[in-house]
Amino acid sequence: MKGKVIKREKGCYLKLPEEFRGMEEVELLPLKNGYYLLSVPIGEIKAAPKKPAESTEEIVLRKLDSLGLSKRSPSYLKKMLTKDEQKMLEKLVKTRKVVYIHNKRFEEGIYVIENKRKSSGRGSAPSNTLANALFANGYIVLDGSRDAKALSERLLKQKGSILGVRGFDGKYYVVTTTYFQKVSNALAKMENEVTPEGVAEKFSFSIDGCKAVLKLLSEKGEYLEKKGNLYIRM
């Protein structure tokens, strides 16, 4: 870019671009004959502030948001996400920040970021959101009695299709009868001592879903729950 030289009796002046308007001083550095570097004063050059590192949750949500719906399937995300990010995705489903949905259009299922909605009460989630998550995943784990009550009232007419139990940890575990039967059939093929993690790894289930079914079976007296997430068939 060329700059206009203004000649006056007491010296020569260079007309600077408009972005220099806010500066009080500039520095002119000689490089070699006929070449100069025009800069803000060297001591005043500040490095651009570093952006804070993204959390694993932010990375997963950003990656998920960047994908079209057809690419949000479990098989595609398994290739795209690291193991830590896959664990975070499962946590986001549990906390209802992400919902897993499968239907005729998406037979394998897709993960969808749950939009922020008005809560049905302080600290509780809308009952419709809870019900959608339950039937989309086959299970849901609730941390508070308020959510459990909201979901129970929402599903009064479908009591025969869902099962639920309150665990010793104070959480509420709810599953559909279809999901309960699927995990129960898988458990029948395993040893007498199992853990939710072991069942989930062998049959590609969710750890929380397996834990929910095992807690229900413990309530029925078919398994004994021991410390360390160990369940023994009775």
Secondary structure as GFF3:
##gff-version 3
##sequence-region A 1 234
A	DSSP	beta_strand	5	8	.	.	.	ID=ss1
A	DSSP	beta_strand	11	14	.	.	.	ID=ss2
A	DSSP	three_ten_helix	18	20	.	.	.	ID=ss3
A	DSSP	beta_strand	27	32	.	.	.	ID=ss4
A	DSSP	beta_strand	35	39	.	.	.	ID=ss5
A	DSSP	three_ten_helix	42	44	.	.	.	ID=ss6
A	DSSP	alpha_helix	56	65	.	.	.	ID=ss7
A	DSSP	three_ten_helix	69	71	.	.	.	ID=ss8
A	DSSP	alpha_helix	74	80	.	.	.	ID=ss9
A	DSSP	alpha_helix	83	94	.	.	.	ID=ss10
A	DSSP	beta_strand	98	101	.	.	.	ID=ss11
A	DSSP	beta_strand	110	113	.	.	.	ID=ss12
A	DSSP	alpha_helix	127	137	.	.	.	ID=ss13
A	DSSP	beta_strand	139	142	.	.	.	ID=ss14
A	DSSP	alpha_helix	145	154	.	.	.	ID=ss15
A	DSSP	three_ten_helix	156	161	.	.	.	ID=ss16
A	DSSP	beta_strand	162	166	.	.	.	ID=ss17
A	DSSP	beta_strand	172	176	.	.	.	ID=ss18
A	DSSP	alpha_helix	177	187	.	.	.	ID=ss19
A	DSSP	beta_strand	193	194	.	.	.	ID=ss20
A	DSSP	alpha_helix	196	203	.	.	.	ID=ss21
A	DSSP	alpha_helix	207	219	.	.	.	ID=ss22
A	DSSP	beta_strand	223	226	.	.	.	ID=ss23
A	DSSP	beta_strand	230	233	.	.	.	ID=ss24
###
